[in-house]
Amino acid sequence: MAELTSSHEPTAERADDPLSPFVRPHVRAVPPAVHGALSDGELRRWGRRPEEVLDFSANVNPYGPPPGVEGAWVTADVARYPDPDALRLREALADHHGVRPEHIVVTNGTAELIWLVALAFVRPGDRVLVCAPTYGDYARAVRLMGGSVAECRAREEDGFAHRAAHVEEALRRLNPRLCFICTPNNPTGRIVPANLIWRWADTFPHTLFAVDEAYINFVPGLLPAVDPARPNVLVLRSMTKDYALAGLRVGYGVGHAGLIGGVARVRPSWNVSAVAQAAGLAALAGRAHMELTVREVRRASAALREELGAVGLEVLPSSTHFFLVRVGRARAFRDALARQGIAVRDCTSFGLPAHVRVSARRPEENRRLVEAVRAVLRGRRP
Ligand SMILES: Cc1ncc(COP(=O)(O)O)c(C=O)c1O
């Protein structure tokens, strides 16, 4: 069942608001971003150095970028402006997807693309449907533009898989301008098949479907929703997770030229650095490495799920390398692991205060997590 979770009315100024009165009212409606990882401040409190932390909280390929990437970025000419249109990378991506370069826009990570989608398509007062629980930046970007966010929330008793009938009912009732669907979804790892999304796109032609496939390469064989002939399907892709370029920031959109043109129009000039463009090209050329390592991570993930289940935790179904674990009080569980230099994602900000999200790493690292979890559970017992 979908419910409206916010109105488009800007938040009124309050005397205790730390933001300057010059700040736009809609900016006040944007909650601060919550992401995983441990901040430097927190690490200092636990007496840990950043390089000592084993990070299971970010869903990045633990085997790192393909071997050619490092050589590529050091040769980028940083004294010159980068190609503002990232043409070579767009051509390579177009070739990879079997589309034309005008169907691709390259961005500073998918994070930037999400903001650009809101900037290009959401008008003040527009209704936007978000298939939840999911990545928080969709709602933040919509609110910034003065749109109102409605959530269609998958239920835990369904293993957080979306029921098609519920989403359809929400689409019919709300007739939204835009609908965000993340597949495989962060944080649940559940999938909405491309064929279903295309059916919705046909049935609801006044809704633009923004399909975030940031994690699709972690599910080999999954059909992407990419179809540049459809005027209302825009696919969001990331190269920061599968190709492990999180520190470099490369994302892109694929879709109808009219949609891509809209995003490109609002994109800041030179939004993708020369270093990131070079790394993106080299990463694509190293696709075989990515595919090989993804298979390793999937195997490691299956083993880790079993081991966490064996120590008595409830591990939820997932199609990808990260998954939810029901732990009771997520914040306390996360803090207990953080003290041991291990990061998992407390899912309270997703509206799931009893769950953490764990992203599998290499087998030997996963064993360290299981040991640490055992210690935490032992500490809990009277
Ligand atoms: C679903 C989803 N989309 C987009 C992003 C942002 O990705 P990027 O690193 O490409 O900006 C994330 C990052 O965690 C994510 O989980």
The ligand as an ORCA input file, in Angstrom:
! r2SCAN-3c Opt
* xyz 0 1
  C      21.251      2.296     -5.192
  C      22.355      3.260     -5.284
  N      22.347      4.149     -6.271
  C      23.332      5.052     -6.387
  C      24.370      5.107     -5.479
  C      25.455      6.118     -5.669
  O      26.419      5.517     -6.474
  P      27.707      6.288     -7.003
  O      28.853      5.864     -6.173
  O      27.822      5.847     -8.442
  O      27.433      7.750     -6.900
  C      24.415      4.198     -4.435
  C      25.532      4.238     -3.460
  O      25.534      3.604     -2.456
  C      23.373      3.250     -4.335
  O      23.363      2.357     -3.352
*
